[in-house]
Amino acid sequence: MCQAFTDCGHEVLLTGRASPQAIVLDPIGHYGLSGGFGVSLRHLGRLLDNVYTRKLLLPGLLLALCTHKCFKTFQPDLVYSRLTVAALVAVPPGVPIIYEMHSLGPLGRGGFERVLFKWLMRRKRVARIVVTTTSLAEVIRAQLPHIDVRVARLSAERPVEMDAAKLEQFREANLQGSEFKAHVGYTGYLDTIGLRGADVMCRAASLTPEAAFHIVGGDPHIVAHWKEYASQHNQHGNIFFYGHRNPSEMPLFLGCFDIVLAPLQFKTSERAPTGMGMSPLKLPQYMSYGKAIVASDLLSHREILEHGKTALLVEPADAVAWSAAIRQLLNNPEQRSRIGRNAREGYFSGFTPERRVNGILEGLKMHGKEIDA
């Protein structure tokens, strides 16, 4: 979003918490962005950020103080963020805020934090709340009727044009399973609670031995968990794990896949009554590269995809249905190409970063004038 706002002509400063990983050395390059915006990251260290200090909310408070200093030096006209409650407190009263929510957050936790959040929503100058799904918007509007809630589907960076020789070189150096003619891929987070559908992909791979399944993403201990699971549920040797890879490599991985998967499962929580993880970040990127998608038949996916036109939607936990959908696309190149082409057209008509920025800022007035998105 920082890149999108910058590309639309706005001056942007990204402030936030620094990861202990190497990403902090070059966050713009790590995500394959062109830059043009400022970055101010803070790393607290284990002494100030550990299991004990988190219970006292100390890391959030310290980061809020750092953010407050940025407000004094940068003096923003607008704050756009998924701020913590502590960081919300630090925003000067007169600075307009666009607050993005991917779940109910503090509204779903209850107790003092919920009361404080609702008070801040009235006390601060909240211009609007941005959500990514219509279902979440309806829930938040019922709890915060005095605030403008705007639906802005998640976007993805415009696709990178790939040189055929570079793609082939990447394939030879990185892609496992070269003996397979068909390649099915997933890029994104993994977990061990079954939310991301890793178990479904492993079982579907067992039922589709003619295709290689590539799972890109996940921390080492989580990847080890699913490798063990795969070894117990699949004897075909057609599942390949890559762990966490640089986001700038994702276009190259996608270029190697015939079909991509979005196997999110439906699980609710107090903060996500319409379903956890219901901000499908990977779908716009899949669409931008014209990939044929097989996705879970979820309400949030149906807000983006159309079954039979831009994807095949299947019962989330039914591995047999997943295998059947994958086989259908592999056996019908014409349908696979058509779905991928439709998905790419859908991306450019509704999911580019510029379109998202325009939707977020549309009708917003600053200093008595409407912002030029």
C-alpha positions as CSV (number, residue, x, y, z in Angstrom):
1,M,0.0,0.0,0.0
2,C,2.9,2.4,0.6
3,Q,4.1,1.7,-2.9
4,A,0.6,2.2,-4.3
5,F,0.1,5.6,-2.5
6,T,3.5,6.7,-3.7
7,D,2.8,5.7,-7.3
8,C,-0.4,7.8,-7.0
9,G,1.7,10.9,-6.2
10,H,1.5,11.0,-2.4
11,E,4.5,11.5,0.0
12,V,4.6,8.4,2.2
13,L,6.5,7.4,5.4
14,L,6.2,3.8,6.6
15,T,6.7,3.4,10.3
16,G,6.4,0.2,12.2
17,R,8.1,-2.7,14.0
18,A,11.3,-4.1,12.5
19,S,11.5,-7.9,12.1
20,P,14.7,-9.4,13.4
21,Q,15.2,-11.0,10.0
22,A,17.3,-9.5,7.2
23,I,14.2,-7.9,5.7
24,V,15.0,-4.8,7.8
25,L,18.2,-4.2,5.8
26,D,16.3,-3.7,2.6
27,P,12.6,-4.0,3.0
28,I,11.8,-2.4,-0.3
29,G,14.1,-4.7,-2.2
30,H,12.9,-7.7,-0.2
31,Y,9.4,-7.3,-1.5
32,G,10.4,-6.4,-5.0
33,L,9.1,-2.9,-4.9
34,S,10.4,0.2,-6.7
35,G,10.3,2.4,-3.6
36,G,10.1,6.2,-3.5
37,F,8.8,6.3,0.1
38,G,10.5,6.6,3.4
39,V,10.9,3.8,5.9
40,S,11.3,4.2,9.7
41,L,11.4,0.8,11.5
42,R,12.1,0.1,15.2
43,H,13.6,-3.1,16.6
44,L,13.0,-3.5,20.3
45,G,15.2,-6.5,21.0
46,R,14.4,-9.5,23.3
47,L,15.0,-7.4,26.5
48,L,12.0,-5.2,25.7
49,D,10.0,-7.6,23.6
50,N,9.4,-11.0,25.1
51,V,6.5,-13.1,26.6
52,Y,6.6,-11.2,29.9
53,T,6.7,-7.7,28.5
54,R,3.9,-8.5,26.0
55,K,1.6,-9.3,28.9
56,L,2.2,-5.8,30.2
57,L,1.7,-4.4,26.6
58,L,5.1,-2.8,26.9
59,P,6.3,-3.4,23.3
60,G,3.1,-1.8,21.9
61,L,3.5,1.2,24.2
62,L,7.2,1.7,23.3
63,L,6.4,1.5,19.5
64,A,3.5,3.9,20.0
65,L,6.0,6.4,21.5
66,C,8.3,6.0,18.5
67,T,5.4,6.5,16.2
68,H,4.4,9.7,18.0
69,K,7.9,11.0,17.4
70,C,7.4,10.3,13.7
71,F,4.2,12.3,13.7
72,K,6.1,15.3,15.0
73,T,8.9,15.2,12.4
74,F,6.9,14.0,9.3
75,Q,3.7,15.9,10.2
76,P,1.3,13.7,8.1
77,D,-1.9,15.0,6.6
78,L,-3.3,11.5,6.9
79,V,-2.5,8.3,8.8
80,Y,-3.4,5.1,7.0
81,S,-2.8,1.9,9.0
82,R,-3.8,-1.2,10.9
83,L,-2.7,0.5,14.1
84,T,-2.7,-1.2,17.4
85,V,-4.8,0.3,20.2
86,A,-1.6,1.7,21.8
87,A,-0.6,3.3,18.5
88,L,-4.0,4.8,18.0
89,V,-3.6,6.5,21.3
90,A,-0.4,8.1,20.0
91,V,-2.0,9.7,16.9
92,P,-2.5,13.4,17.5
93,P,-6.3,14.3,17.9
94,G,-6.5,16.4,14.8
95,V,-4.8,14.1,12.3
96,P,-7.3,12.2,10.1
97,I,-7.1,8.4,10.2
98,I,-8.1,5.7,7.8
99,Y,-8.1,2.5,9.8
100,E,-7.9,-0.8,7.9
101,M,-9.4,-3.9,9.6
102,H,-9.1,-7.5,8.4
103,S,-11.0,-8.8,11.4
104,L,-13.0,-7.4,14.3
105,G,-9.7,-7.0,16.2
106,P,-10.3,-5.2,19.5
107,L,-14.1,-5.3,18.9
108,G,-14.0,-9.1,19.0
109,R,-11.8,-9.4,22.1
110,G,-14.2,-7.7,24.6
111,G,-13.3,-6.3,27.9
112,F,-11.3,-3.1,28.5
113,E,-9.6,-3.2,25.1
114,R,-12.9,-3.2,23.3
115,V,-14.3,-0.3,25.4
116,L,-11.1,1.7,24.8
117,F,-11.1,1.0,21.1
118,K,-14.7,2.2,20.7
119,W,-13.9,5.3,22.7
120,L,-10.9,6.0,20.5
121,M,-13.0,5.6,17.4
122,R,-15.1,8.5,18.7
123,R,-12.3,10.5,20.2
124,K,-9.8,10.4,17.3
125,R,-10.5,11.9,13.9
126,V,-11.3,8.6,12.1
127,A,-12.2,9.5,8.5
128,R,-13.2,6.0,7.7
129,I,-12.6,2.3,8.3
130,V,-11.5,0.1,5.4
131,V,-12.3,-3.6,5.2
132,T,-11.6,-6.2,2.6
133,T,-14.9,-8.1,2.5
134,T,-18.6,-7.1,2.5
135,S,-19.4,-9.6,5.2
136,L,-16.9,-8.0,7.6
137,A,-18.2,-4.5,6.7
138,E,-21.7,-5.4,7.7
139,V,-20.6,-6.6,11.2
140,I,-18.4,-3.5,11.8
141,R,-21.2,-1.1,10.6
142,A,-23.5,-2.6,13.2
143,Q,-21.0,-1.9,16.0
144,L,-19.7,1.4,14.8
145,P,-22.7,3.0,13.0
146,H,-21.2,6.6,13.3
147,I,-18.2,5.7,11.1
148,D,-18.0,5.4,7.3
149,V,-17.0,1.8,6.6
150,R,-15.6,1.3,3.0
151,V,-15.0,-2.1,1.3
152,A,-11.7,-2.1,-0.6
153,R,-10.7,-5.5,-1.9
154,L,-7.1,-6.4,-1.5
155,S,-4.9,-5.7,-4.4
156,A,-1.6,-7.0,-5.7
157,E,1.4,-5.3,-7.4
158,R,1.1,-5.3,-11.2
159,P,2.6,-8.4,-12.7
160,V,6.2,-8.4,-13.6
161,E,7.1,-9.1,-17.2
162,M,9.3,-12.2,-17.2
163,D,12.0,-13.0,-19.8
164,A,11.5,-16.6,-21.0
165,A,15.2,-17.3,-20.6
166,K,15.3,-16.0,-17.0
167,L,12.2,-18.1,-16.2
168,E,13.7,-21.2,-17.6
169,Q,16.9,-20.6,-15.7
170,F,14.9,-20.1,-12.4
171,R,13.0,-23.3,-13.2
172,E,16.1,-25.4,-13.6
173,A,17.8,-23.9,-10.5
174,N,14.8,-23.9,-8.1
175,L,11.9,-26.0,-9.2
176,Q,11.9,-29.6,-7.9
177,G,10.1,-32.5,-9.6
178,S,11.3,-31.9,-13.1
179,E,10.2,-35.4,-14.0
180,F,6.6,-34.3,-13.8
181,K,4.9,-32.6,-16.8
182,A,2.1,-30.9,-14.7
183,H,2.9,-28.5,-11.9
184,V,0.4,-27.3,-9.2
185,G,1.5,-24.5,-6.8
186,Y,0.6,-22.7,-3.6
187,T,2.4,-19.6,-2.3
188,G,1.7,-18.1,1.1
189,Y,1.6,-18.7,4.8
190,L,1.4,-22.1,6.4
191,D,0.2,-23.0,9.9
192,T,-0.4,-26.1,12.0
193,I,-4.0,-25.4,12.9
194,G,-5.4,-26.4,9.5
195,L,-6.5,-22.9,8.5
196,R,-4.4,-22.6,5.4
197,G,-5.4,-26.0,4.1
198,A,-1.9,-27.7,3.9
199,D,-3.5,-31.0,4.9
200,V,-6.0,-30.7,2.0
201,M,-3.1,-30.1,-0.4
202,C,-1.2,-33.1,0.8
203,R,-4.2,-35.4,0.5
204,A,-5.1,-34.0,-2.9
205,A,-1.6,-34.7,-4.1
206,S,-1.9,-38.3,-2.9
207,L,-5.0,-38.6,-5.2
208,T,-3.3,-36.8,-8.1
209,P,0.0,-38.7,-8.6
210,E,0.6,-37.5,-12.1
211,A,1.2,-33.8,-11.0
212,A,3.9,-32.2,-8.9
213,F,2.6,-30.1,-6.0
214,H,4.8,-27.2,-4.9
215,I,4.2,-25.5,-1.6
216,V,6.1,-22.2,-1.2
217,G,6.1,-20.5,2.2
218,G,6.2,-21.4,5.9
219,D,8.6,-21.2,8.8
220,P,11.1,-24.1,9.1
221,H,9.3,-25.8,12.0
222,I,5.9,-25.6,10.3
223,V,7.4,-26.9,7.0
224,A,8.9,-29.8,9.0
225,H,5.5,-30.5,10.5
226,W,3.8,-30.8,7.0
227,K,6.7,-32.8,5.5
228,E,6.1,-35.4,8.2
229,Y,2.4,-35.3,7.5
230,A,3.0,-35.6,3.7
231,S,5.3,-38.6,4.2
232,Q,2.5,-40.4,6.2
233,H,-0.3,-39.5,3.7
234,N,1.4,-39.7,0.3
235,Q,3.7,-42.3,-1.2
236,H,4.0,-40.7,-4.6
237,G,6.9,-38.3,-3.9
238,N,5.1,-35.5,-5.7
239,I,4.9,-32.9,-2.9
240,F,7.8,-30.4,-2.7
241,F,8.2,-27.8,0.1
242,Y,10.3,-24.7,-0.3
243,G,9.8,-22.8,2.9
244,H,9.9,-19.0,3.1
245,R,11.2,-17.4,0.0
246,N,11.9,-13.8,-0.9
247,P,8.6,-12.2,-2.1
248,S,10.4,-10.9,-5.2
249,E,10.7,-14.6,-6.3
250,M,7.0,-15.2,-6.3
251,P,6.4,-14.1,-9.9
252,L,9.0,-16.6,-11.0
253,F,7.4,-19.4,-9.0
254,L,4.0,-18.5,-10.4
255,G,5.5,-18.6,-13.9
256,C,6.3,-22.2,-13.4
257,F,2.9,-23.4,-12.3
258,D,0.1,-24.6,-14.5
259,I,-2.5,-24.3,-11.7
260,V,-2.5,-22.5,-8.4
261,L,-4.4,-23.4,-5.2
262,A,-6.1,-21.3,-2.5
263,P,-7.3,-23.9,0.0
264,L,-8.2,-21.6,2.9
265,Q,-10.5,-23.4,5.4
266,F,-13.5,-21.9,7.2
267,K,-12.7,-21.4,10.9
268,T,-14.3,-18.7,13.1
269,S,-13.1,-16.9,16.2
270,E,-14.3,-14.1,18.4
271,R,-12.3,-11.6,16.3
272,A,-13.4,-13.2,13.0
273,P,-17.1,-14.4,13.1
274,T,-17.2,-14.5,9.3
275,G,-14.1,-16.7,9.2
276,M,-10.4,-16.4,10.1
277,G,-8.0,-15.3,7.4
278,M,-10.8,-14.0,5.2
279,S,-8.7,-11.4,3.5
280,P,-7.5,-13.5,0.6
281,L,-4.2,-11.7,-0.2
282,K,-2.9,-14.2,-2.7
283,L,-5.9,-14.3,-5.0
284,P,-5.2,-10.9,-6.7
285,Q,-1.6,-11.9,-7.3
286,Y,-2.7,-15.3,-8.7
287,M,-5.1,-13.4,-11.0
288,S,-2.6,-10.9,-12.1
289,Y,-0.4,-13.6,-13.6
290,G,-3.3,-15.2,-15.4
291,K,-3.2,-18.4,-13.4
292,A,-6.0,-21.0,-13.4
293,I,-7.1,-21.1,-9.8
294,V,-8.7,-23.8,-7.7
295,A,-10.0,-22.2,-4.5
296,S,-12.1,-23.1,-1.5
297,D,-15.8,-22.3,-1.9
298,L,-16.0,-19.6,0.8
299,L,-18.0,-16.4,1.0
300,S,-14.9,-14.2,0.9
301,H,-13.6,-16.1,-2.2
302,R,-17.0,-15.7,-3.9
303,E,-16.7,-11.9,-3.5
304,I,-13.7,-12.1,-5.7
305,L,-14.0,-15.2,-7.9
306,E,-16.7,-16.6,-10.1
307,H,-17.0,-20.4,-10.3
308,G,-16.3,-21.6,-13.8
309,K,-15.3,-18.2,-15.1
310,T,-12.3,-17.0,-13.1
311,A,-11.7,-20.1,-10.9
312,L,-13.0,-23.5,-9.9
313,L,-14.5,-23.3,-6.4
314,V,-14.6,-26.6,-4.4
315,E,-15.7,-27.8,-1.0
316,P,-12.9,-26.6,1.3
317,A,-12.0,-29.8,3.1
318,D,-12.9,-32.4,0.4
319,A,-9.6,-33.6,-1.0
320,V,-11.4,-35.8,-3.6
321,A,-13.1,-32.6,-4.9
322,W,-9.8,-30.8,-5.0
323,S,-8.2,-33.6,-7.0
324,A,-11.1,-33.7,-9.4
325,A,-11.0,-30.0,-10.1
326,I,-7.2,-30.1,-10.6
327,R,-7.5,-33.0,-13.0
328,Q,-10.3,-31.2,-14.9
329,L,-8.1,-28.2,-15.6
330,L,-5.0,-30.4,-16.4
331,N,-7.1,-32.4,-18.9
332,N,-8.7,-29.3,-20.5
333,P,-6.0,-26.9,-21.6
334,E,-8.5,-24.7,-23.3
335,Q,-10.6,-24.3,-20.1
336,R,-7.4,-23.7,-18.1
337,S,-6.3,-20.9,-20.4
338,R,-9.7,-19.4,-20.5
339,I,-10.1,-19.3,-16.7
340,G,-6.6,-17.8,-16.4
341,R,-7.3,-15.2,-19.0
342,N,-10.5,-14.2,-17.3
343,A,-8.8,-14.0,-14.0
344,R,-6.1,-11.7,-15.4
345,E,-8.8,-9.5,-17.0
346,G,-10.6,-9.4,-13.6
347,Y,-7.4,-8.3,-11.9
348,F,-6.9,-5.3,-14.2
349,S,-10.5,-4.3,-14.0
350,G,-10.8,-4.4,-10.2
351,F,-7.7,-5.3,-8.2
352,T,-4.8,-3.1,-9.2
353,P,-3.1,-1.0,-6.4
354,E,-4.2,2.2,-8.1
355,R,-7.9,1.1,-8.1
356,R,-7.6,0.2,-4.4
357,V,-6.0,3.6,-3.5
358,N,-8.7,5.4,-5.5
359,G,-11.5,3.5,-3.7
360,I,-9.9,4.2,-0.3
361,L,-9.5,7.9,-0.8
362,E,-12.7,8.5,-2.9
363,G,-14.8,11.4,-1.5
364,L,-12.4,12.1,1.3
365,K,-11.8,15.8,2.1
366,M,-8.6,17.3,3.5
367,H,-8.3,20.9,4.4
368,G,-11.7,21.5,3.0
369,K,-10.9,20.0,-0.4
370,E,-11.5,16.6,-1.8
371,I,-8.3,14.5,-2.1
372,D,-7.1,13.8,-5.6
373,A,-6.6,10.0,-5.4
